[in-house]
Amino acid sequence: MTATSQRYWDADAHEILRVDEGFVLTSVDPEATPGYSGDKEQSAEDLAAGAEELSELQERLYAQSRVDASDASVLLVLQAMDSAGKGGIIRHVVGSVDPQGIALTSFKKPTPEELAHDFLWRIEKRVPEPGFIGVFDRSHYEDVLIGRVRELAPPEEIERRYGAINAFEKRLTDSGTRIIKVMLHISYEEQRERLMERLDRPDKHWKYNPGDVDERALWPHYMSAYQTVFERTSTDYAPWHVVPANRKWYARLAVQALLLEALEGIDPQWPAATFDIAAEKKRLAAT
């Protein structure tokens, strides 16, 4: 089900964006808004309403884990080509909830210490604790995307990693973590416009990396690598979702809907008081 507060969804975001058998990335229109009949203005209303709902569910999840025995958590994995909007998702969707219940990790180039271990070593250290929403801004999937495109590991090692990722994610879901894997899908042309905007605006220069142009030259190879990732690692317990992201407002709304659905599935409850409420009221009134 989609969030009750989001009026213009006419399909289940989880189902319509999910990568299933036979999925072909090149068939996805980055300009589309699948499952959503509203426009940009209406999406702003829905995003605000969804933020209230998300905030309460996240607080319930956190509160429940602090008082009751609970193993429930959520892990949002964000993958995309440069400038696809991961930062906007973190700021406008994840940023709408209490930060004390969020564990955000932005994975960068591995350090020498990290390279001395298996590729999942640094990832395992950052999985969310019970009660938290974990967010991976890039993730273990870099090791089978850049790793494959840039030939940073032998082909047989890349093949091994797909299985290792599936086993890792199965362990997480078996232990109570809901995994939401999202690829924000923008077009080659849209990326050019967004990168050009960063060059045109002094307040965006810090976001620009000259290496982004080099990566653009490898665009078809990255699309092929993503297709393989979907085929090898979109599972029943941790499916991928491809979100058309040329329209930033839709991408934010779609990721919010996926988060809401995961939290609604957990259905966290406010923990019951562990003290006599009436007695505490008397004690407090007497002070």
BELMOVEN-V78848 format. One record per residue. N is the residue number from 0. OMEGA is omega in whole degrees, 0 to 359 (NA if undefined). BURIAL is I if it has 16 or more other ideal C-beta (glycine too) atoms within 10 Angstrom, else O. Layout:
BEGIN
n=N omega=OMEGA burial=BURIAL
n=N omega=OMEGA burial=BURIAL
END
This chain:
BEGIN
n=0 omega=175 burial=O
n=1 omega=183 burial=I
n=2 omega=180 burial=I
n=3 omega=182 burial=O
n=4 omega=182 burial=I
n=5 omega=193 burial=I
n=6 omega=192 burial=O
n=7 omega=171 burial=I
n=8 omega=177 burial=I
n=9 omega=176 burial=O
n=10 omega=179 burial=O
n=11 omega=182 burial=O
n=12 omega=180 burial=I
n=13 omega=183 burial=I
n=14 omega=187 burial=O
n=15 omega=181 burial=I
n=16 omega=185 burial=I
n=17 omega=176 burial=I
n=18 omega=178 burial=I
n=19 omega=180 burial=O
n=20 omega=181 burial=O
n=21 omega=180 burial=O
n=22 omega=178 burial=O
n=23 omega=184 burial=O
n=24 omega=183 burial=I
n=25 omega=178 burial=O
n=26 omega=181 burial=O
n=27 omega=179 burial=I
n=28 omega=181 burial=O
n=29 omega=180 burial=I
n=30 omega=188 burial=O
n=31 omega=175 burial=O
n=32 omega=187 burial=I
n=33 omega=176 burial=O
n=34 omega=184 burial=I
n=35 omega=185 burial=I
n=36 omega=181 burial=O
n=37 omega=178 burial=I
n=38 omega=184 burial=O
n=39 omega=181 burial=O
n=40 omega=180 burial=O
n=41 omega=179 burial=I
n=42 omega=179 burial=I
n=43 omega=178 burial=O
n=44 omega=181 burial=O
n=45 omega=180 burial=I
n=46 omega=179 burial=I
n=47 omega=179 burial=O
n=48 omega=178 burial=I
n=49 omega=179 burial=I
n=50 omega=178 burial=I
n=51 omega=180 burial=O
n=52 omega=180 burial=I
n=53 omega=181 burial=I
n=54 omega=180 burial=O
n=55 omega=180 burial=O
n=56 omega=179 burial=I
n=57 omega=179 burial=I
n=58 omega=176 burial=I
n=59 omega=180 burial=I
n=60 omega=181 burial=I
n=61 omega=181 burial=I
n=62 omega=181 burial=I
n=63 omega=182 burial=I
n=64 omega=180 burial=I
n=65 omega=185 burial=O
n=66 omega=184 burial=O
n=67 omega=174 burial=O
n=68 omega=183 burial=O
n=69 omega=177 burial=I
n=70 omega=186 burial=O
n=71 omega=173 burial=I
n=72 omega=179 burial=I
n=73 omega=175 burial=I
n=74 omega=176 burial=I
n=75 omega=179 burial=I
n=76 omega=181 burial=I
n=77 omega=177 burial=I
n=78 omega=180 burial=I
n=79 omega=168 burial=I
n=80 omega=182 burial=I
n=81 omega=177 burial=I
n=82 omega=183 burial=I
n=83 omega=175 burial=I
n=84 omega=179 burial=I
n=85 omega=180 burial=I
n=86 omega=179 burial=O
n=87 omega=176 burial=I
n=88 omega=181 burial=I
n=89 omega=184 burial=I
n=90 omega=189 burial=O
n=91 omega=180 burial=I
n=92 omega=179 burial=I
n=93 omega=182 burial=I
n=94 omega=181 burial=O
n=95 omega=181 burial=I
n=96 omega=180 burial=I
n=97 omega=184 burial=O
n=98 omega=182 burial=O
n=99 omega=179 burial=O
n=100 omega=181 burial=I
n=101 omega=174 burial=I
n=102 omega=184 burial=I
n=103 omega=176 burial=I
n=104 omega=174 burial=I
n=105 omega=183 burial=O
n=106 omega=179 burial=I
n=107 omega=176 burial=O
n=108 omega=182 burial=O
n=109 omega=176 burial=I
n=110 omega=176 burial=O
n=111 omega=178 burial=O
n=112 omega=180 burial=O
n=113 omega=180 burial=I
n=114 omega=179 burial=O
n=115 omega=180 burial=O
n=116 omega=173 burial=O
n=117 omega=186 burial=O
n=118 omega=180 burial=I
n=119 omega=183 burial=O
n=120 omega=182 burial=O
n=121 omega=180 burial=I
n=122 omega=181 burial=I
n=123 omega=183 burial=O
n=124 omega=186 burial=O
n=125 omega=179 burial=I
n=126 omega=185 burial=I
n=127 omega=173 burial=I
n=128 omega=175 burial=O
n=129 omega=179 burial=I
n=130 omega=184 burial=I
n=131 omega=165 burial=I
n=132 omega=176 burial=I
n=133 omega=178 burial=I
n=134 omega=174 burial=I
n=135 omega=174 burial=I
n=136 omega=198 burial=I
n=137 omega=192 burial=I
n=138 omega=175 burial=I
n=139 omega=180 burial=I
n=140 omega=173 burial=I
n=141 omega=184 burial=I
n=142 omega=174 burial=I
n=143 omega=175 burial=I
n=144 omega=175 burial=I
n=145 omega=180 burial=I
n=146 omega=179 burial=I
n=147 omega=184 burial=I
n=148 omega=182 burial=I
n=149 omega=179 burial=O
n=150 omega=180 burial=O
n=151 omega=177 burial=O
n=152 omega=179 burial=I
n=153 omega=180 burial=O
n=154 omega=181 burial=O
n=155 omega=177 burial=O
n=156 omega=176 burial=O
n=157 omega=178 burial=I
n=158 omega=179 burial=O
n=159 omega=185 burial=O
n=160 omega=178 burial=I
n=161 omega=179 burial=O
n=162 omega=179 burial=O
n=163 omega=178 burial=I
n=164 omega=180 burial=I
n=165 omega=180 burial=I
n=166 omega=178 burial=O
n=167 omega=182 burial=I
n=168 omega=177 burial=I
n=169 omega=177 burial=O
n=170 omega=180 burial=O
n=171 omega=183 burial=I
n=172 omega=177 burial=O
n=173 omega=181 burial=O
n=174 omega=173 burial=O
n=175 omega=180 burial=O
n=176 omega=172 burial=I
n=177 omega=182 burial=I
n=178 omega=176 burial=I
n=179 omega=181 burial=I
n=180 omega=185 burial=I
n=181 omega=168 burial=I
n=182 omega=176 burial=I
n=183 omega=190 burial=I
n=184 omega=175 burial=I
n=185 omega=180 burial=I
n=186 omega=177 burial=I
n=187 omega=181 burial=O
n=188 omega=180 burial=O
n=189 omega=179 burial=I
n=190 omega=178 burial=I
n=191 omega=180 burial=O
n=192 omega=182 burial=O
n=193 omega=177 burial=I
n=194 omega=178 burial=I
n=195 omega=178 burial=O
n=196 omega=178 burial=O
n=197 omega=178 burial=I
n=198 omega=182 burial=O
n=199 omega=186 burial=O
n=200 omega=179 burial=O
n=201 omega=180 burial=O
n=202 omega=179 burial=O
n=203 omega=183 burial=O
n=204 omega=182 burial=O
n=205 omega=179 burial=O
n=206 omega=185 burial=I
n=207 omega=177 burial=I
n=208 omega=180 burial=O
n=209 omega=179 burial=O
n=210 omega=179 burial=O
n=211 omega=179 burial=I
n=212 omega=177 burial=O
n=213 omega=179 burial=O
n=214 omega=178 burial=I
n=215 omega=180 burial=O
n=216 omega=181 burial=O
n=217 omega=185 burial=O
n=218 omega=181 burial=O
n=219 omega=180 burial=O
n=220 omega=177 burial=O
n=221 omega=179 burial=I
n=222 omega=177 burial=O
n=223 omega=179 burial=O
n=224 omega=177 burial=I
n=225 omega=180 burial=I
n=226 omega=179 burial=O
n=227 omega=177 burial=I
n=228 omega=180 burial=I
n=229 omega=182 burial=I
n=230 omega=185 burial=I
n=231 omega=190 burial=I
n=232 omega=173 burial=I
n=233 omega=188 burial=I
n=234 omega=178 burial=I
n=235 omega=184 burial=O
n=236 omega=179 burial=O
n=237 omega=182 burial=I
n=238 omega=172 burial=I
n=239 omega=171 burial=I
n=240 omega=177 burial=I
n=241 omega=184 burial=I
n=242 omega=174 burial=I
n=243 omega=192 burial=I
n=244 omega=175 burial=I
n=245 omega=175 burial=I
n=246 omega=186 burial=I
n=247 omega=183 burial=I
n=248 omega=179 burial=I
n=249 omega=182 burial=I
n=250 omega=180 burial=I
n=251 omega=180 burial=I
n=252 omega=182 burial=I
n=253 omega=179 burial=I
n=254 omega=176 burial=I
n=255 omega=180 burial=I
n=256 omega=178 burial=I
n=257 omega=177 burial=I
n=258 omega=179 burial=I
n=259 omega=181 burial=I
n=260 omega=179 burial=I
n=261 omega=180 burial=I
n=262 omega=176 burial=I
n=263 omega=178 burial=O
n=264 omega=176 burial=O
n=265 omega=180 burial=I
n=266 omega=180 burial=O
n=267 omega=182 burial=I
n=268 omega=174 burial=O
n=269 omega=181 burial=O
n=270 omega=179 burial=O
n=271 omega=178 burial=O
n=272 omega=179 burial=O
n=273 omega=181 burial=O
n=274 omega=179 burial=O
n=275 omega=186 burial=O
n=276 omega=181 burial=O
n=277 omega=181 burial=O
n=278 omega=180 burial=O
n=279 omega=176 burial=O
n=280 omega=178 burial=O
n=281 omega=181 burial=O
n=282 omega=181 burial=O
n=283 omega=180 burial=O
n=284 omega=182 burial=O
n=285 omega=182 burial=O
n=286 omega=NA burial=O
END
